[in-house]
Amino acid sequence: MAEELDRRSSSIEDYVRVIYGLAERGEEVTNTSLAARLQVSPSSASGMVTKLSQQGLVAHVPYRGIGLTSQGYALARSVLRRHRLIETFLVSELGYTWDEVHAEADALEHAVSDLLVNRISAKLGNPQRDPHGDPIPAHDGTVEELETRQLHELEPGVVGEIVRVWDTDPELLRFLADRAIGLGARIEVLERQPFGGPLVVKVGAPPSEATHALGTEAAQALSVAVL
């Protein structure tokens, strides 16, 4: 990844990071979804998307909405590398919990130099995952992907290991932590209750396993490596 890769304004960096994140989750990227995620008006999102298109960072993808160009992907991964390494450093070295780091990293990612980020990475042993299990892009922009499925897609009887939490909502992260639902935990789907009811799961291994009923939002936030 080129040093100080085409540093853009913080708003541009925020947009490409969010576009990357939505696509990563398999969600359609539209002006409406961007506005909701960034808490701006749809007209503001539309204006920024036009600006990103003029700068060669995004393009319209038929049937899929807005997509990043190769230049946009490179910029997004540069921002994500900074964001996720900062989160990892805050947890590993400064005692933050995983529900406290997103807002801090969101502010710091625009200010730190790539030199500092690379030294943070070296200090931490060049980690490949952040505290939420999100992959940290390497210095050259490559990303190690794991084969996972979102918990809400799994059928009763499936057993796996939680490897990623797709959410930055502090309240949801605290909800999960309070129930020992975190990275590396064994999870088994017991029952999908009817009429849009919760997913009943068993988390952990004997003798400390526990059964929980997870609503759609929580179940969609968890990615599992099926065993």
C-alpha positions as CSV (number, residue, x, y, z in Angstrom):
1,M,0.0,0.0,0.0
2,A,1.6,3.3,-1.1
3,E,2.8,5.5,1.7
4,E,0.3,8.3,2.5
5,L,-2.0,7.0,-0.2
6,D,-3.8,10.0,-1.8
7,R,-5.0,11.4,1.5
8,R,-8.5,12.8,1.0
9,S,-10.8,14.7,3.2
10,S,-12.2,12.9,6.3
11,S,-15.7,12.9,4.7
12,I,-14.4,11.2,1.6
13,E,-12.6,8.7,3.6
14,D,-15.7,8.0,5.7
15,Y,-17.8,7.4,2.6
16,V,-15.4,5.0,0.9
17,R,-15.0,3.1,4.2
18,V,-18.8,2.8,4.6
19,I,-19.3,1.8,1.0
20,Y,-16.7,-0.9,1.4
21,G,-18.3,-2.1,4.6
22,L,-21.8,-2.3,3.2
23,A,-20.5,-4.3,0.2
24,E,-18.5,-6.5,2.5
25,R,-21.8,-7.5,4.2
26,G,-23.5,-8.2,1.0
27,E,-25.8,-5.2,1.4
28,E,-26.9,-3.0,-1.5
29,V,-25.1,0.3,-1.5
30,T,-27.5,3.2,-2.3
31,N,-27.8,6.9,-1.4
32,T,-30.4,5.8,1.1
33,S,-28.3,3.2,2.8
34,L,-25.3,5.5,2.9
35,A,-27.4,8.3,4.4
36,A,-28.7,6.0,7.1
37,R,-25.2,4.7,8.0
38,L,-23.5,8.1,8.0
39,Q,-26.5,9.9,9.5
40,V,-26.8,12.5,6.8
41,S,-29.6,13.4,4.5
42,P,-30.1,11.5,1.2
43,S,-29.4,14.6,-0.8
44,S,-26.1,15.0,1.0
45,A,-25.2,11.4,0.3
46,S,-26.2,11.9,-3.4
47,G,-24.0,14.9,-3.7
48,M,-21.0,13.2,-2.1
49,V,-21.5,10.1,-4.4
50,T,-21.4,12.5,-7.4
51,K,-18.2,13.9,-6.1
52,L,-16.7,10.5,-5.5
53,S,-17.6,9.5,-9.0
54,Q,-15.9,12.6,-10.4
55,Q,-12.8,11.7,-8.5
56,G,-12.8,8.1,-9.9
57,L,-13.5,6.5,-6.6
58,V,-17.0,5.0,-7.3
59,A,-19.1,3.9,-10.2
60,H,-22.6,2.7,-10.6
61,V,-22.9,-1.1,-10.7
62,P,-26.0,-2.4,-12.5
63,Y,-28.4,-4.1,-10.1
64,R,-26.0,-3.6,-7.2
65,G,-26.1,0.2,-6.7
66,I,-22.9,2.1,-6.0
67,G,-19.5,0.3,-6.1
68,L,-15.9,1.2,-5.5
69,T,-13.4,1.4,-8.4
70,S,-10.0,-0.1,-8.0
71,Q,-8.8,3.3,-6.8
72,G,-11.7,3.5,-4.4
73,Y,-10.9,0.0,-3.0
74,A,-7.3,1.0,-2.4
75,L,-8.3,4.1,-0.5
76,A,-11.0,2.2,1.5
77,R,-8.5,-0.4,2.6
78,S,-6.0,2.2,3.5
79,V,-8.6,3.8,5.8
80,L,-9.7,0.5,7.2
81,R,-6.1,-0.5,8.0
82,R,-5.7,2.6,10.1
83,H,-9.1,2.2,11.7
84,R,-8.8,-1.4,12.6
85,L,-5.2,-1.1,13.8
86,I,-6.1,1.8,16.0
87,E,-9.0,-0.2,17.5
88,T,-6.6,-3.1,18.1
89,F,-4.0,-0.9,19.8
90,L,-6.6,0.7,22.1
91,V,-7.8,-2.7,23.3
92,S,-4.4,-4.4,23.5
93,E,-2.3,-1.6,24.9
94,L,-4.7,0.9,26.6
95,G,-7.3,-1.3,28.1
96,Y,-10.3,-0.2,26.1
97,T,-13.2,-2.7,25.7
98,W,-14.5,-3.6,22.3
99,D,-17.6,-1.4,22.7
100,E,-15.5,1.7,23.3
101,V,-13.1,1.8,20.4
102,H,-15.1,2.6,17.2
103,A,-15.8,6.3,17.9
104,E,-12.2,6.8,19.0
105,A,-10.8,5.1,15.9
106,D,-13.2,6.9,13.7
107,A,-11.7,10.3,14.8
108,L,-8.1,9.2,14.9
109,E,-8.0,7.4,11.5
110,H,-8.0,10.7,9.7
111,A,-5.1,12.2,11.7
112,V,-2.5,9.5,12.1
113,S,0.3,9.1,9.5
114,D,0.9,5.8,7.7
115,L,4.3,5.7,9.4
116,L,2.7,5.7,12.8
117,V,0.1,3.1,11.7
118,N,2.9,0.8,10.4
119,R,4.8,1.1,13.7
120,I,1.6,0.3,15.6
121,S,1.2,-2.8,13.4
122,A,4.8,-3.9,14.1
123,K,4.4,-3.2,17.8
124,L,1.3,-5.5,17.9
125,G,3.0,-8.2,15.8
126,N,1.2,-7.3,12.6
127,P,-2.2,-8.6,13.6
128,Q,-4.6,-9.9,11.0
129,R,-7.9,-9.3,12.9
130,D,-9.1,-6.4,15.0
131,P,-11.1,-6.8,18.3
132,H,-14.3,-7.4,16.4
133,G,-12.7,-10.0,14.1
134,D,-12.6,-7.7,11.2
135,P,-9.7,-8.4,8.8
136,I,-7.0,-5.8,8.9
137,P,-5.6,-5.0,5.4
138,A,-1.9,-5.6,5.2
139,H,0.6,-2.8,4.2
140,D,0.2,-3.8,0.6
141,G,-3.6,-3.7,0.7
142,T,-4.3,-7.4,0.7
143,V,-6.9,-8.8,3.0
144,E,-7.1,-12.3,4.5
145,E,-10.7,-13.5,4.1
146,L,-12.2,-16.3,6.1
147,E,-15.1,-18.5,4.9
148,T,-17.9,-17.7,7.2
149,R,-21.7,-17.5,7.3
150,Q,-23.9,-15.1,9.2
151,L,-25.6,-16.7,12.2
152,H,-29.1,-15.8,11.1
153,E,-28.6,-17.9,8.0
154,L,-27.8,-21.1,9.9
155,E,-30.3,-23.9,10.5
156,P,-30.9,-25.8,13.7
157,G,-28.1,-28.3,14.4
158,V,-25.3,-26.3,12.9
159,V,-22.3,-25.8,15.1
160,G,-19.6,-23.2,14.6
161,E,-17.2,-20.7,16.1
162,I,-17.9,-17.0,16.3
163,V,-15.1,-15.2,14.3
164,R,-16.5,-11.8,13.5
165,V,-19.0,-9.3,15.0
166,W,-20.5,-7.0,12.3
167,D,-21.6,-4.1,14.4
168,T,-20.3,-0.9,15.9
169,D,-23.3,-0.2,18.2
170,P,-21.8,-0.1,21.7
171,E,-25.1,-1.3,23.3
172,L,-25.2,-4.4,21.1
173,L,-21.5,-5.1,21.8
174,R,-22.1,-4.8,25.6
175,F,-25.2,-7.0,25.3
176,L,-23.1,-9.7,23.6
177,A,-20.2,-9.3,26.1
178,D,-22.5,-9.6,29.1
179,R,-23.6,-13.0,27.8
180,A,-20.1,-14.2,26.9
181,I,-21.0,-14.2,23.2
182,G,-17.7,-13.2,21.6
183,L,-14.9,-14.1,19.3
184,G,-13.7,-17.7,19.6
185,A,-16.9,-18.9,21.4
186,R,-18.5,-22.2,20.3
187,I,-22.1,-21.6,19.2
188,E,-24.8,-24.1,18.2
189,V,-28.1,-23.3,16.7
190,L,-30.9,-25.0,18.6
191,E,-34.1,-23.6,17.3
192,R,-35.5,-21.0,15.0
193,Q,-38.8,-19.9,16.6
194,P,-41.7,-19.3,14.2
195,F,-43.3,-16.1,13.0
196,G,-40.1,-14.1,13.0
197,G,-39.2,-15.1,16.5
198,P,-35.7,-15.3,17.9
199,L,-32.9,-17.7,17.1
200,V,-32.2,-20.0,20.1
201,V,-28.5,-20.8,20.4
202,K,-26.2,-22.5,22.9
203,V,-23.0,-20.7,23.5
204,G,-19.8,-22.1,25.1
205,A,-18.8,-25.6,26.1
206,P,-19.6,-27.6,29.2
207,P,-19.7,-26.8,32.1
208,S,-20.2,-23.1,31.3
209,E,-22.4,-23.3,28.2
210,A,-25.5,-21.1,28.2
211,T,-28.7,-20.9,26.1
212,H,-29.8,-17.6,24.6
213,A,-32.6,-16.3,22.4
214,L,-31.1,-13.8,19.9
215,G,-33.2,-11.4,17.9
216,T,-32.6,-10.7,14.2
217,E,-30.3,-7.7,14.8
218,A,-28.0,-9.7,17.1
219,A,-28.0,-12.8,14.9
220,Q,-27.2,-10.8,11.8
221,A,-24.2,-9.2,13.6
222,L,-22.4,-12.5,14.2
223,S,-20.3,-14.3,11.6
224,V,-19.6,-18.0,12.2
225,A,-17.0,-20.4,10.9
226,V,-19.0,-23.6,10.6
227,L,-17.4,-26.6,12.2
